[in-house]
Amino acid sequence: MKIKSFTPKRMAAAAVMSATLISGLGFVPVFTPTAIAQEAAMRTLTVTGQGEESVQTTKTQVDLGVDVQGTDAEAVQREVAQRTAAVVELLRSRGVEKLETTGIQLSPRYNYEDGRNDVIGYTGSNTVSFRVPTESAGALLDDAVNAGANQIRSVSFVAEDAALEAARQQALREAVEDAQSQAGVVLGSLNLRSQEIVGVQINGAAPPVPVPMMRQAEYAAGMSADASTPVVGGEQTVQAQVTLQIRY
């Protein structure tokens, strides 16, 4: 009996199909479920699309501080508490949002001389964070300084939560359209047609970080008795990535 030799190509084909004998018709190849799945995986294009939407900020996020130095720890802490209480009372009267204490500290100050560490005083601080409409932020900052705050630790800008969510959804739609457009170009260039989307993955659509205030010179110039401190917002950008697996 003559034994037919198998080439590597024939051996690969035999590994992905089985055969059944039909009387009078010879061998008819029948693909197994595993072979079908492998074939489908081989004919899959993976493409990632990008989406981006900008949102105008309307709120200002502020970190205000009260810093006090003195020679007596109790006196320092008492003054910090009194001045902070006045600032908080002002902020509550203005109806600010998300008001919270974000830092309290009391620490000694040392004089390092001749190998000795002598305590020469104490530094106390308190920090409060809040959010306010941008158009009223400048005047409120000036009033807070008058009430007792002596540190403006940070100023940044954020959009409304609803606006950010709407931008996120739009960025996702743009990412999907971008992925489909890329797939259309690739498959069209190869004279192939997409059949169906077999996999979807959202790679990222996180809310953007607040926009930091960059107008430092203008801000400092505005700290006068005759004018309110100018505070100008900006835009937040929401980005999204979507990956599609497309069978062709």
C-alpha positions, 0 to 999 in steps of 0.5 A: 500500500502506498502511503501518501506523504503530507506536506506542512500545508496539508498537515495544517489543514488536517489539524483544523478540519475533520472529514466524513465519508459519504457513500459514493461521494468520497470525503467531504470536509466538515469544519469543527466549531474550533476550526470555525472560531479560529477562522473567525479570529484570523479574519478580525481587524482591531482598530482604536478610535479617538474622541475629544470634546472641550467644555467651558469651565464655569466654576472656580476651585479654591484652596485658601489658607491661614498661616500664623507664626508666634512664640507660643504654640497655644496662642498660634493655634488660637489665632489660626482657629479664630481667623479660620472661623471668620473665613469659613463664616464668610464662605458659608454666607456666600453659599459656596459649594463643596466647602471642607477643611483640607489641612490643619498643621501646627509645628515648631520652628528651630534655630540650628546653631552650634549643633543645637536645635533650639525651638524659637517659635511655632507655625500654625496653618489651616486650609479650606477648599471650596467651589464658587461660580467663576464670575464671583470668585475674584470679589470673594477672594478679596473678601476672604483675605480681609476676613483673615485668610493670608494664603491663596494656595491654589486656584483652578477651574472646572466645568459643571458635572452635567456638562462634563458627562455630556462631553464624555458621551460625545467624545465616546461617540466620536471615538467610535466613528473614528474607529469605524472610519479607520476600519473602512479605509483599511478594509476598502484598500484591501477590497474587503468588507466589514461583516460585524463588530465582535468586540468593543472596549472603552480604553479611557474616558475619565473626567479631566483634571481642573484647569490651573490658573495661569494669570499670576501677574494679572492676579497680583496686580488686581490685589488693590483697594480700588479693584476686585481681583480678576479671575478668568476661566478656561476650557476642560478637554475630555478625551476618549478611546474606543477599540473595536474588533471587526470581523471581515 
